[in-house]
Each structure stands twice: as C-alpha cells, then as structure tokens.
Amino acid sequence: MSSVCPGISPLQMKVIQHSAETLQAALVSNQKDLAKLYSKYTKEERCLLEEGFHPGQLGSLFQPITVHSDSDWIPAHPEEPQDFKSFYRDPYRKTPNAGHSTIYIQTIGSFGEAGVQTDQYVEWLRQYCQAFFHGLSVKLLPAVSVDETRCSFRVNSNSHNLQIHTGSLLQFLANRKPKDAFCIVGITMIDLYPKDSWNFVFGQASLSMGMGVFSFARYDDNFYSRNYAGRLKKRLQLKQGDYSVFDGYYTPPICSTLLLRSCKTMTHEIGHMFGIRHCQWLNCVMQGSNHLEESDRRPLDFCPICLRKLQVSVSFKIAERYKALLHWMEDDQRPEDASACQSALCFPKPTEAFHASKLWLRRCLDILEKNDL
C-alpha cells in the first residue's frame, strides 16, 4: 500500500493503471520491424521485460505509478507518453558511437572538506554510472571551484542560501566538453537557479548539446528547516566576481540517503541525454518529480519500457548490467589490510539505503539466469 503524504487526503491519490495490451504495445510495438527486433531478446530477457505487463500484482517486479496529489509531476506537467516506437523513431535522439562513447562528470565547488572521503564519494558516483550505463566509459574531469566557472550567483531571498546560475555553468561546460564525449554533466552541492524570477531549479540541461548541470543541495534532509546549516546567518552584500563567499560554504554530510538520491538524479538526467523522456507507464527512475518526497518514491532503476530504450542504445546484456549494479552495491572496496587505509581510499560505502534495490536486482537475476541453474 502506498504511503500518504502529510496533509494529503487518500482520496486525492490516483493509481495510473494501463492495460496489459497497452503496456505490450508500448514495449514491443505493433510494427513488424520493431517486433522482430524485440524477438532477438532471449527467452529469459523477454520473461523479465514482460513482468511489466501485470504491475502491482502479488510478487510483481514492477509497480504502477501512484499520483499522490496535484503537485506531483504528471498532473502538473501533462506530457505525451513516449513508447518504444516513438523513442526509436525520434530523429533527434542521440546514440553513443565509437567517437563519442564517454560520459564525463564535472564536479563544481566543494563536495565536503577536501580529502579522501570527498574523493571517494565522487568516485562512488562515477562507478555507479559506469554500472548503470553498462558498456559505456564514465570519467571524472578534474574538479573545479565556483571561481573557475566565472558563473553568476546570488542569495535566495526565501531560503537565504547561496545559489549559482545554471546558464553560466552550461556555458562553462560547453567550453570544457571533451571531443570524445557522449555527454558531460556538471554536479554540485550548491543550490541552482535558472533566472532571477525563479526560486530554484534542481538542474538544467541542453539535450541537443549533450550537457547538463544538477545540484544535490536540496537532498539534505534539513534543507527546508530553519536549522539548515547552509542558511546565511547575516545578510551579505554580494559583489559579482568575488567568489570568496563560497570559501568554506556548507555542504551536506555524506550519508547513505544522500548517495542514493545522488545516484538516482544523475542516472535520471543522463537518461534524458539518450532521448528518454519522462516515464508515464510504470514506476520508474525516469518519472518526473516536482519535489523531494516524489523523487524519493521513484525506484532506482528503469521500468521494462525505458530499459529497452537504453539497451537498444548501448547494446548491453541485461543480466550483465544488473550484475554490475549489484556488485557496486555489495562491494565496499576496503582493503583487507587495515594499515593500507592510511593511503588508500577505504571509507566503507554507505549502501544501507540501497537494500531494497539489492533484493530487487537479485530477483531480476533469478529470472534471467534460469538456464544457468
């Protein structure tokens, strides 16, 4: 049973339930060439994908979307659903090729106190993306300070925290994008705004140019409280070009929930770079979200329809991708020799929040590996 948000009547909740025939057409397509392409999946892969035809049933791997209120994404942003056919036929979608097969991640500003743990956190994000977009290379660019981007910035008049301008950052990323990049994504722990009239934005992207910038600042559980450590204690007279205000500025503590939310946001936004639009078929990481509570309801991975979209773009084996994700969640990467921690990146990976996803991946692999038993 879905939980009810505080202050939201259960009568406002709505389950979006598509028929099995509608979901089959969205996944397989009624067009002969796309149906033939689908038939190339193994029997086990088709069995997994077709679990999505009956969402919400007892023991089902996939669930229908539940809209909790009018403030959720789907009622607030009406969009045409994108089935596999419309994705595959989209003349503007971008597909990795031999010359453009690397996803680059650019960190902007501090991710905590400089040191091993901060480096490890960013490396965890890179490794997770490497597993999620299995078959592509994911690389970190050298970290840059806010000063180096020369971006505009301000203090938010409502939340009283520092914010940096997305348009300035996208221009910076455009000049920094390597020639072999499929896409480049900037990530930051500082809040963002797209223009003066907006309160904030979680992120902004240019899909045609294969780049985007996203903030994890509002994933701090205390962000919306008066006790949030990033609230400025006094009114500052900001001077554009004087970036000293960012020196020692607060960043959220690294914890399992922050890591989960960061992984979810990164993969959702990079998914858009492939031309995958917001999912309206099943509970899926590609669902849009208007607020943190809605984002937290999204699962960590794709529904079958969105999974097929990525798979046809990258050509991975579904089981191998799931194994890579499971390995990332189960491997804490600490050396057996405790003395090695003096010089190695050896902080335990905080994967407690990934427990449900680990169980889900194992169930998927049980279906995919039936013939191996």
C-alpha positions in Angstrom: 0.0 0.0 0.0 1.3 3.5 -0.9 2.1 5.8 2.0 0.1 9.1 2.3 1.9 12.4 2.4 1.2 14.6 5.4 -1.8 16.8 4.7 -2.8 14.9 1.6 -6.1 13.1 1.6 -6.1 9.5 0.4 -9.0 10.5 -1.9 -6.6 12.6 -3.9 -4.3 9.6 -4.7 -4.7 8.0 -8.1 -3.1 4.8 -9.4 -2.3 5.1 -13.2 -3.2 1.6 -14.3 -2.6 0.7 -18.0 -4.0 -2.5 -19.6 -1.6 -5.3 -20.4 -2.3 -4.7 -24.1 -1.3 -1.1 -23.8 1.9 -1.9 -22.0 2.7 -4.6 -24.5 2.3 -2.2 -27.4 4.4 0.4 -25.6 7.2 -2.1 -25.0 7.2 -4.4 -28.1 5.4 -2.2 -30.7 2.9 -3.2 -33.3 5.3 -2.5 -36.1 6.9 -5.6 -37.6 10.5 -4.4 -37.7 10.4 -3.4 -34.0 8.6 -6.6 -33.0 11.3 -8.5 -34.9 14.0 -6.6 -33.1 12.3 -7.5 -29.8 12.3 -11.2 -30.7 16.1 -11.1 -30.6 16.0 -11.0 -26.8 16.5 -14.3 -25.1 13.5 -16.1 -23.6 14.7 -15.1 -20.1 15.1 -11.5 -21.1 11.6 -11.4 -22.6 10.2 -13.1 -19.5 11.8 -10.3 -17.3 10.6 -7.5 -19.6 7.0 -8.9 -19.8 6.8 -8.9 -16.0 5.8 -5.3 -16.6 2.5 -6.2 -18.3 0.9 -7.0 -14.9 2.2 -4.4 -12.5 1.1 -4.3 -8.9 0.1 -8.0 -8.7 1.4 -10.1 -5.8 5.1 -10.7 -6.2 5.4 -8.4 -9.3 8.7 -6.8 -10.0 7.1 -3.7 -11.3 4.5 -1.3 -9.9 2.0 1.2 -11.4 2.6 4.9 -10.9 0.7 6.4 -7.9 0.0 10.1 -8.1 -0.3 11.4 -4.6 -1.5 15.0 -5.2 -2.0 17.7 -7.9 1.5 18.9 -7.0 3.1 15.7 -8.4 4.8 15.8 -11.8 2.2 14.1 -14.1 -0.8 16.3 -13.2 1.4 19.4 -13.1 3.3 18.8 -16.4 1.0 17.0 -18.9 3.2 15.2 -21.5 2.6 12.8 -24.3 3.8 9.3 -23.2 6.8 8.0 -25.1 6.6 4.4 -26.1 9.5 2.4 -27.5 8.4 3.1 -31.1 8.3 6.9 -30.7 11.7 6.8 -28.9 13.3 4.6 -31.6 11.9 6.7 -34.5 12.9 10.0 -32.9 15.3 11.6 -35.5 16.8 13.9 -32.8 17.8 11.3 -30.2 21.5 10.8 -29.7 23.2 7.4 -29.6 26.8 6.7 -28.5 29.2 5.7 -31.2 32.9 4.9 -31.5 33.9 8.5 -31.5 31.5 9.7 -28.7 31.2 6.9 -26.1 32.3 8.5 -22.9 30.1 10.1 -20.2 32.1 12.9 -18.4 31.3 14.1 -14.9 32.4 17.5 -13.8 32.3 18.4 -10.1 31.7 22.1 -9.4 32.6 23.6 -6.0 33.2 21.8 -2.7 31.7 18.3 -2.0 32.8 18.5 1.6 36.1 19.0 3.4 38.9 18.3 0.9 40.3 14.9 1.5 39.9 11.2 0.9 36.3 10.8 1.8 35.1 13.5 -0.6 37.2 12.0 -3.4 35.7 8.6 -2.6 32.1 9.9 -2.7 32.6 11.3 -6.2 34.3 8.1 -7.3 31.3 6.1 -6.0 29.1 8.2 -8.2 31.3 7.6 -11.2 31.3 3.8 -10.6 27.6 3.7 -10.2 27.0 5.5 -13.5 29.5 3.1 -15.1 27.4 0.1 -14.0 24.1 1.8 -14.8 25.1 2.7 -18.3 26.9 -0.6 -18.7 29.1 -0.7 -21.7 30.0 3.0 -21.8 33.0 4.6 -20.2 32.4 7.1 -17.4 35.2 9.5 -16.5 35.7 12.3 -14.0 37.1 15.6 -15.1 39.4 17.5 -12.7 37.3 19.3 -10.1 36.8 23.0 -10.5 35.9 25.7 -7.9 33.0 28.0 -8.4 35.5 30.8 -9.1 36.9 28.9 -12.1 33.5 28.8 -13.7 33.0 32.6 -13.5 29.3 32.0 -13.0 26.8 34.4 -11.7 25.5 33.8 -8.2 23.0 35.2 -5.6 21.5 34.7 -2.2 18.0 33.2 -2.3 15.6 35.7 -0.7 13.4 32.9 0.7 15.7 30.2 1.9 18.7 32.5 2.5 21.3 30.2 0.9 23.8 30.7 -1.9 22.8 29.8 -5.4 24.7 29.6 -8.7 23.3 30.3 -12.2 22.7 27.3 -14.5 23.1 29.2 -17.7 26.6 30.4 -16.8 27.5 26.8 -15.8 26.2 25.3 -19.0 28.3 27.8 -21.0 31.4 26.7 -18.9 30.6 23.0 -19.6 30.3 23.7 -23.3 33.8 25.0 -23.4 35.1 22.1 -21.3 33.4 19.2 -23.1 36.0 16.7 -24.5 35.8 15.8 -28.2 35.0 12.1 -27.4 32.2 12.9 -25.0 28.7 11.4 -25.5 27.7 13.9 -22.8 29.0 16.0 -20.0 27.2 16.5 -16.7 28.1 19.0 -14.0 27.3 18.2 -10.4 27.4 20.4 -7.4 26.4 20.6 -3.8 25.4 24.3 -4.2 21.8 25.2 -5.0 20.9 26.4 -8.5 18.7 29.0 -10.2 18.0 29.4 -14.0 16.9 33.0 -14.0 16.1 35.8 -11.5 12.4 35.2 -11.5 12.7 31.5 -10.4 13.1 30.4 -6.8 15.4 27.5 -7.6 15.9 24.5 -10.0 17.2 21.0 -9.3 19.0 21.1 -12.7 19.0 22.2 -16.3 20.2 20.5 -19.5 20.7 21.1 -23.1 19.9 17.7 -24.7 20.9 18.9 -28.2 24.4 19.8 -26.9 24.6 16.7 -24.6 25.2 18.5 -21.4 23.5 19.3 -18.1 24.2 20.6 -14.6 22.5 19.3 -11.4 22.5 20.1 -7.7 22.3 17.8 -4.7 22.0 20.7 -2.3 18.2 20.1 -1.6 18.8 16.4 -0.9 20.0 17.4 2.6 17.2 16.2 5.0 17.4 19.6 6.8 17.4 21.9 3.8 13.8 23.1 4.4 14.2 23.7 8.1 15.3 26.9 9.8 18.2 25.0 11.3 19.7 24.2 7.8 23.4 24.9 8.1 23.6 26.4 4.6 21.3 29.4 5.6 23.4 32.5 5.8 23.3 34.0 9.3 23.6 37.6 8.1 22.7 39.5 5.0 25.6 39.6 2.7 26.3 42.4 0.2 27.3 40.2 -2.7 29.7 41.5 -5.3 29.6 39.6 -8.6 33.1 38.3 -9.3 34.0 38.0 -5.6 33.8 34.2 -5.1 35.3 34.3 -1.6 31.8 33.9 -0.2 31.9 30.2 -1.3 35.1 29.5 0.7 34.1 27.1 3.5 30.5 27.2 2.5 28.3 24.4 3.9 27.9 21.1 2.0 25.6 18.2 3.1 27.2 15.4 5.1 27.9 12.2 3.1 25.4 9.5 4.1 23.6 6.6 2.5 20.4 8.6 1.7 22.4 11.4 0.0 24.3 8.8 -2.0 21.0 7.1 -3.1 19.4 10.4 -4.1 22.5 11.5 -6.0 22.7 8.2 -7.9 19.1 8.5 -8.8 19.3 12.0 -10.0 22.4 11.5 -12.1 21.1 8.5 -13.9 17.7 10.1 -14.5 19.2 13.2 -16.0 21.8 11.3 -18.1 18.9 9.1 -19.3 17.4 12.2 -20.9 20.6 12.6 -22.9 19.7 9.4 -24.7 16.4 10.9 -25.7 14.4 9.0 -23.0 11.6 11.2 -21.8 9.7 11.2 -18.5 8.1 7.8 -18.0 4.3 7.6 -17.6 4.0 3.9 -17.9 5.2 2.3 -14.7 7.0 3.2 -11.5 10.5 4.1 -12.9 13.6 6.2 -12.3 12.6 8.2 -15.4 9.4 9.5 -13.8 9.5 13.3 -13.4 9.4 14.7 -9.9 8.4 18.1 -8.6 9.6 17.7 -5.1 11.8 15.6 -2.9 9.1 13.4 -1.5 8.0 12.4 -5.0 11.6 11.8 -6.1 12.1 9.5 -3.1 9.1 7.4 -4.2 10.8 6.7 -7.6 12.7 3.3 -7.8 16.4 3.3 -8.5 16.1 1.6 -11.9 14.1 1.5 -15.2 10.8 0.0 -16.0 10.9 -2.5 -18.9 9.9 0.1 -21.5 12.7 2.5 -20.5 15.2 -0.3 -20.1 14.6 -1.4 -23.7 15.2 2.2 -24.8 18.6 2.3 -23.1 19.5 -1.3 -24.1 18.9 -0.6 -27.8 21.1 2.5 -27.5 24.1 0.8 -25.7 23.6 -2.9 -26.6 24.4 -4.4 -23.2 23.3 -7.8 -21.9 20.6 -7.1 -19.4 21.9 -9.7 -16.9 25.4 -8.3 -17.1 24.1 -4.8 -16.4 22.2 -6.0 -13.3 25.3 -7.9 -12.1 27.4 -4.8 -12.4 24.8 -2.8 -10.4 24.6 -5.5 -7.7 28.4 -5.7 -7.5 28.5 -1.9 -6.9 26.0 -2.2 -4.0 27.7 -5.1 -2.4 31.4 -4.1 -2.8 32.6 -1.7 -0.1 36.1 -1.7 -1.6 38.0 -1.6 1.6 41.4 -3.3 1.6 41.8 -6.4 3.9 45.0 -4.9 5.4 43.8 -2.2 7.8 47.2 -0.4 7.5 46.6 0.2 3.8 43.8 2.6 4.8 46.5 5.2 5.7 47.0 5.9 1.9 44.1 4.2 0.1 40.5 5.3 -0.5 39.0 3.0 2.1 35.9 4.5 3.6 33.0 2.0 3.7 30.4 2.6 1.0 27.2 3.6 2.8 24.7 1.4 0.9 22.1 0.8 3.7 19.5 2.8 1.6 20.1 0.5 -1.4 18.9 -2.6 0.4 15.5 -2.8 -1.4 17.3 -2.3 -4.7 19.7 -5.2 -3.9 16.8 -7.5 -3.3 15.1 -6.4 -6.5 18.2 -7.0 -8.6 18.6 -10.5 -7.2 15.0 -11.3 -8.1 15.6 -10.0 -11.7 18.8 -12.1 -12.0 16.9 -15.2 -10.8 14.7 -14.8 -13.9 17.5 -14.0 -16.2 19.7 -16.9 -15.1 17.2 -19.7 -15.0 19.0 -21.7 -17.7 22.3 -21.4 -15.7 20.9 -23.3 -12.7 
